[in-house]
Amino acid sequence: MPEMRRPFLLCTALLSSVSLAHAQPELVSPGQQVLRACANTYKSLREFKGSAAVVSQTSIESKTGTSSASPSSADASFDFVRGEHFNIEGHDSSHDPFSIESTPQKTMTKWKPFGHDENGIYPSIGSAVAGFTGVAGLAPSTVPALLLESDWKYPFALKAEATIKAQETFGGQLCFVVVQKTQQRPGTRTLWIDAKTFLLRGMREESGAYAFKIPAMTDKATKETTPEQEVKVLFSNRMHVFSIDKTLPSEDELAATAKLNPNLPRIEDQPKEN
């Protein structure tokens, strides 16, 4: 009888150890805590008004040689009421205006590249934002990704390691400086997150060399086809600056809520940026 019970006791012991392992609290670094607090803050917002401005510079190597592009800029402003509307207006990297107007019933876009009207209808705000991400240098992408919990261009990986490097004033607000290694391309992402409200104030993306392919394209007017090209990016830098005009709950209410959470890192415990 003892021999028959031995496998049963072994299985019971293994199941108990698995249960205990799952019961262990998740180890979360202070940097991850700040990012998660930022994500939860945007999920809690019922209203948001603000803007994003992005400056980018990329050096590429193609068949025609190496070129360092001049800095390009794009911008977007946001008017968001959860469950009611999400309106975005801005300028793409060529300074041409675009807009997105979205309600639960429909999403419409307007764009005027090179003076030509290109209007569209999209199935969702997410797909419309994705459509303007490239031409507008990610200016219209980060804020909607945070507010809507979208996987499309989400600004940080919540499960990846994140390090608080320092405290620094950014845009007049005292911020945590959080650094993460980027997942898809070799590089780093630095985020300035408001120490009181945990709203995102700034983000710098820096990447090293990587390659991608530009598919073959046919010009509608001339019917000329450009063959597929392989492009190697030598480096890429992108700086985002976020301005916040209104939130609901208000910034004061967000700060009061964060202050009551004993598990969040405190700015006074972080080193100052030199």
Secondary structure, DSSP 8 states (H G I E B T S, - for coil): -HHHHHHHHHHHHHHHHHHHHHHS-----HHHHHHHHHHHHHHH-SEEEEEEEEEEEEEEEETTEEEE---EEEEEEEEEETTTEEEEEEE-TTS-EEEEEE-SS-EEEEE-GGG----EEESSHHHHHHHHHTTTTTTTTHHHHHHHT-STT-SS-TTS-EEEEEEEEETTEEEEEEEEE-SSSSEEEEEEEETTT--EEEEEEEE--EEEEE--EE-TTT--EE--EEEEEEEEEEEEEEEEEEEES-HHHHHHHHHT-TTS--GGGS-B--
